[in-house]
Amino acid sequence: MTASAHYSIHHQLFDLPHLTPGKRRRHLKGVLLLVHEGSGLLQLGRRYFPLTTNEAAFLPADTLFAWHALAGSRVSRVELSCRLAQPQQAGRLQPTALLAAITGKLAGWQGEKHWQGPYGRLCRALYDELPAQALLPFESMSSLAAQVSEASAGLGLDEEQHQAFRRQFGCDLASWQRQLALLHMLRDLPKSPNPDQLAREHGFASFPQFEQDCRHWLGSPCHTGGKTG
């Protein structure tokens, strides 16, 4: 049987308890990311765009990007072969109910992943629904997401906004901002001659506190062998 990785449409589910930094690279296939729970950050250049619960993004083949999954996120990643017609521009999207339902079913799939069986038919149905999606600029985000993306760590939210943030991002504001600070620190650390000063610039009391946060959010000691951008 042909391995699922070689199918023209390939689905993977990432159910991640810890912050999982990605690496910027170009992909040979088109990529659809759909967030079932929690949130993550799509990095294009040095900009980070949040994707939150029930949001998605499409990245055509050869797009240089990184996907940073935040702790507690559950995300589907669908790769589309270049042999298939697909959008040629990157963008954010609000999945149609059908696309969300199909992707959710693939995410919970427990049976055999045969291309000629129900699994393959679901993959093809997902692809058939892709043209119905309206692609938007990545800057087109909810007002709350835009507010917290551009604000400093001192941003204050009222109780109603805090509840909305938890529903949308899958964590509280302080946890989200701490993980973003970690990503920025990991990105800049290999180039820094003074790690302790850099840690303070990113909101940590010291470099040891940054290392402690790495162990908490990453689930392991920090290492700088793999850059995040």
Protein Blocks (a to p, Z undefined) as FASTA:
>chain_A
ZZfklpmbdcdddddfbdcdddddddfbdcddddfbhcddddehjbccdddehiacddde
hiacdddddehiacddddddfkbgcdfbdcdddddfklmmmmmmmmmpcbdcdfklmklm
mmmmmmmmmmmpccddfklccfklmmmmmmcfklccdfklmmmmmmmnopafklmmmmmm
mmmmmmmmmmpcblmlmmmmnopabfklmmmmmmmmnopacdfkbccZZ
